[in-house]
């Protein structure tokens, strides 16, 4: 079962920072999940629309220039990272789930992604792109048919697996409080990987493992590795 650090090892390090991502890998995570905004010509990593919770800044992420965002303290002296920096520090075997929070131009966003992958050597096949904004996802898939798409939902979809098929998804990303064993079985029979968020308690980890879930997003990769050992990466 994949263990993906939710915003990195965010229970022990400032979320969505290089420190949290590096710690997740040290804790034997399979990979990481992170959140991105497109600002000017860059892709920056932060979860909230507002800066106040995770940095010493104020206001909305998209209302500030890149220079201001990079000057902020994102916790313990960490800066708001660029996605390209994550490509550089992750091992080639890591899985990287990029969740898009803000996208202003698909073409320039994809150009930046391809540039980062080329310069770092990080394998594109280990990248999963997801977003609650399925319009962006359709545009990305149309422009880059080979990319792995994560069909992200916070509710039980009314059309079953229809939305995942519409997105030509590689994986289905579901909230812990709505996923059930039947839906997991149905999704896996349809050829989808099933990833569940956010899973921090051992009893939930073990339950999902018995259901055949392919991976979890967790704030505590070290605990997940202990619970789910020996390491299984199928």
C-alpha positions in Angstrom: 0.0 0.0 0.0 1.3 3.5 -0.9 1.9 5.9 1.9 1.8 9.5 0.7 2.8 12.3 3.1 -0.1 14.7 3.2 1.6 18.0 2.6 4.7 16.1 3.5 5.2 14.8 7.1 3.0 17.6 8.2 2.5 16.4 11.8 6.2 16.9 12.5 7.3 19.7 10.1 5.7 22.8 8.6 3.2 21.7 6.0 4.0 22.0 2.3 7.7 22.9 2.9 10.8 21.2 1.7 11.5 20.2 5.3 8.2 18.3 5.4 8.7 16.6 2.1 12.2 15.5 2.9 11.1 14.2 6.3 8.3 12.2 4.7 10.8 10.4 2.6 13.1 9.9 5.6 10.1 8.3 7.3 9.8 5.8 4.4 6.8 7.3 2.7 6.2 6.1 -0.9 5.8 9.7 -1.9 4.1 13.0 -1.1 1.0 15.1 -1.8 1.2 18.8 -2.1 -0.9 21.8 -3.2 0.0 24.4 -5.8 -0.9 27.9 -7.0 0.2 29.5 -10.2 1.7 32.9 -9.5 3.3 35.0 -12.2 5.5 32.5 -14.1 6.0 30.1 -11.2 4.2 27.2 -9.5 4.4 27.7 -5.7 3.4 25.3 -3.0 0.8 26.3 -0.4 -2.6 25.0 0.6 -4.8 27.9 1.7 -6.0 30.8 -0.4 -5.0 33.0 2.5 -1.4 33.3 3.8 -2.3 33.9 7.5 -2.5 30.3 8.8 0.8 28.8 7.5 3.0 31.9 7.0 3.7 35.2 8.6 2.1 37.0 5.7 -1.3 38.4 5.2 -3.9 38.5 2.4 -4.5 36.1 -0.5 -1.8 34.1 -2.2 -2.8 35.4 -5.6 -2.9 39.1 -4.6 0.9 39.3 -3.9 3.9 39.2 -6.2 6.2 36.2 -6.2 9.0 38.2 -4.5 6.7 38.8 -1.4 5.6 35.2 -1.2 9.2 34.0 -1.3 10.1 36.4 1.5 7.7 34.9 4.0 8.4 32.4 6.8 6.4 29.3 6.2 7.3 27.8 9.5 10.7 27.2 11.3 12.4 29.5 8.8 11.1 27.5 5.8 10.1 29.4 2.6 7.2 28.8 0.3 8.8 26.3 -2.1 8.6 26.2 -5.9 7.4 22.9 -7.4 10.6 22.7 -9.4 12.5 22.5 -6.1 10.5 19.4 -5.1 11.3 17.7 -8.4 14.9 18.2 -7.5 14.9 16.7 -4.0 12.6 13.7 -4.5 14.1 10.3 -5.3 13.3 9.0 -8.7 11.1 6.2 -7.3 8.9 8.6 -5.3 5.2 9.1 -6.1 4.2 12.8 -6.3 0.6 14.0 -6.2 0.2 17.6 -7.2 -3.2 19.1 -6.3 -4.0 22.3 -8.2 -5.6 25.0 -6.1 -5.2 27.9 -8.5 -4.5 27.8 -12.2 -4.5 30.9 -14.5 -3.1 29.5 -17.7 -2.9 25.8 -18.6 -0.3 26.2 -21.3 2.2 28.1 -19.2 1.5 25.8 -16.2 2.3 22.7 -18.3 5.4 24.4 -19.8 6.7 24.9 -16.3 5.9 21.3 -15.3 7.7 19.9 -18.3 10.7 22.2 -17.7 11.0 21.1 -14.1 10.7 17.4 -15.0 13.4 17.8 -17.7 15.8 19.7 -15.6 15.4 17.4 -12.6 15.1 14.1 -14.3 12.1 13.2 -12.1 10.0 10.7 -14.0 6.7 11.9 -15.4 5.1 8.5 -14.9 5.5 9.0 -11.1 3.5 12.2 -11.2 -0.3 12.4 -10.5 -2.2 15.6 -11.1 -5.5 16.2 -9.3 -7.9 19.0 -8.5 -11.4 19.6 -7.3 -11.7 21.8 -10.4 -12.4 19.2 -13.0 -12.4 21.7 -15.8 -8.7 22.4 -15.3 -8.1 18.6 -15.2 -9.8 18.1 -18.5 -7.8 20.8 -20.1 -4.5 19.4 -18.8 -5.4 15.9 -19.9 -6.4 17.1 -23.4 -3.0 18.9 -23.7 -1.0 16.0 -22.1 -2.8 12.7 -22.7 0.0 10.6 -21.1 -0.3 12.3 -17.7 -1.7 10.4 -14.7 -4.9 12.1 -13.5 -6.3 11.7 -9.9 -10.1 12.0 -9.8 -10.6 13.9 -6.6 -13.9 14.0 -4.7 -14.9 14.9 -1.2 -18.4 13.4 -1.5 -19.9 10.1 -2.7 -20.3 10.8 -6.5 -23.9 10.6 -7.7 -22.8 9.1 -11.0 -20.6 6.4 -9.3 -17.4 6.1 -11.2 -18.7 8.1 -14.1 -16.7 11.3 -13.2 -13.5 9.3 -13.0 -14.0 7.8 -16.4 -14.9 11.2 -17.8 -11.5 12.5 -16.6 -9.8 9.4 -18.0 -8.3 9.0 -14.5 -5.5 6.8 -13.3 -6.6 6.9 -9.7 -9.6 7.8 -7.6 -8.9 10.0 -4.5 -11.7 9.8 -1.9 -12.2 11.2 1.6 -12.0 8.8 4.5 -15.5 9.6 5.8 -17.2 8.7 2.5 -15.3 5.8 1.1 -16.7 2.3 1.6 -15.6 -1.2 0.8 -18.1 -1.7 -2.1 -16.9 1.5 -3.9 -13.3 0.5 -3.4 -14.0 -2.9 -5.0 -15.9 -1.4 -7.9 -13.2 1.2 -8.6 -10.4 -1.3 -8.6 -12.4 -3.7 -10.8 -12.7 -0.7 -13.2 -8.9 -0.4 -13.3 -8.5 2.6 -11.0 -6.1 2.9 -8.1 -7.9 4.0 -5.0 -6.2 6.5 -2.7 -7.9 7.8 0.5 -7.3 11.0 2.5 -6.6 11.9 5.3 -5.7 8.8 7.3 -3.9 9.3 10.6 -5.2 6.5 12.9 -3.9 2.9 12.8 -7.4 1.4 12.9 -8.4 3.3 9.7 -5.1 2.3 8.0 -5.7 -1.4 8.7 -9.4 -1.2 7.7 -8.5 0.4 4.4 -5.7 -2.2 3.8 -8.2 -5.0 4.3 -10.5 -3.3 1.8 -7.8 -3.4 -0.9 -7.2 0.4 -1.0 -4.0 1.1 -3.0 -2.7 4.0 -0.9 -3.4 6.6 1.8 -2.6 10.3 2.3 -1.4 10.8 5.9 0.1 13.4 8.1 2.1 10.7 9.9 4.0 8.6 7.4 6.3 7.2 10.1 3.3 5.8 12.0 1.7 4.5 8.8 4.9 2.7 7.9 5.0 1.0 11.3 1.4 0.0 11.1 1.5 -1.2 7.5 4.9 -2.9 7.5 6.4 -4.8 5.9 6.7 -2.3 3.1 4.3 -3.1 0.3 4.4 -1.0 -2.8 2.2 -2.9 -5.3 
